[in-house]
Amino acid sequence: METIEVQVDKIGSILQFTCIGERSYDTYIQLIDLIMSELDKDKETKKVLIDLTKLTGDLSILERHNVGKYLAEKLPRMIRIAVVSPRNYLVKMIENTAINRGVNMFATSDKEEAATWLGND
């Protein structure tokens, strides 16, 4: 199974995940599971920023849809999640699928825009 390198940092009230490696369905599932594990350790955190700008590779439309469904199944509704991805690979299909299932999510290619959307208190 493929893996990605993930650096986890707490910046103010935001839990940030910076990812490096090859993007795949399995690595996205692993990332979601890691996010859930970190949120379980820190019950106060309600904001997550995921930086995917250093990932390579691609997912099929069906894989993107399934990642969005998995995220919606796992993520508590009180969590706000912002995803930063290169402009040529915005995760809009994942975002739309997750939002349609109740996730409070925003995808952008601009890290400052993502942080502003999350708010940092």
Residue pairs with C-beta under 8 A, 6 or more apart in sequence:
1 26
1 30
2 21
2 22
2 24
2 26
2 27
3 21
3 27
3 30
4 19
4 20
4 21
4 22
4 23
4 27
4 30
4 31
4 55
5 19
5 20
5 21
6 17
6 18
6 19
6 20
6 31
6 34
7 17
7 18
7 20
8 15
8 16
8 17
8 34
8 38
9 15
9 16
9 18
10 16
10 42
10 45
11 49
11 120
12 120
12 121
13 45
13 46
13 47
13 119
13 120
13 121
14 45
14 47
14 48
14 49
14 115
14 118
14 120
15 35
15 38
15 39
15 42
15 45
15 47
15 48
15 49
16 48
16 49
16 50
16 51
17 31
17 34
17 35
17 38
17 48
17 49
17 50
17 51
18 51
18 54
19 27
19 31
19 50
19 51
19 52
19 54
19 55
20 54
20 55
21 27
21 54
21 55
21 56
22 55
22 56
22 57
23 52
23 55
23 56
23 57
23 58
23 59
23 89
24 57
24 59
25 59
25 63
25 66
25 67
28 59
28 63
28 67
28 70
28 94
29 67
29 70
31 50
32 67
32 70
32 71
32 74
32 75
33 74
35 48
35 50
35 75
36 74
36 75
38 45
39 45
39 48
39 76
39 79
46 78
46 79
46 80
47 79
47 80
47 81
47 82
47 118
47 119
47 120
48 79
48 80
48 81
48 82
49 81
49 82
49 83
49 84
49 111
49 114
49 115
49 118
50 81
50 82
50 83
50 84
51 84
51 111
52 83
52 84
52 85
52 86
52 89
52 91
53 84
53 85
53 86
53 111
55 85
58 89
59 67
61 93
64 91
64 93
64 94
64 97
65 93
65 94
65 97
67 94
67 97
68 93
68 94
68 95
68 96
68 97
68 98
68 101
69 97
69 98
69 101
71 81
71 94
71 97
71 98
71 103
71 105
72 97
72 98
72 101
72 102
72 103
73 101
75 81
75 98
75 103
77 102
77 103
77 104
79 103
79 104
80 104
80 105
80 106
80 117
80 118
81 103
81 104
81 105
81 106
82 105
82 106
82 107
82 108
82 114
82 115
82 117
82 118
83 91
83 94
83 95
83 105
83 106
83 107
83 108
83 114
84 107
84 108
84 109
84 110
84 111
84 114
85 91
85 107
85 108
85 109
86 109
87 109
90 107
90 108
90 109
91 107
92 107
94 107
95 105
95 106
95 107
98 105
99 105
106 114
106 117
106 118
108 114
108 117
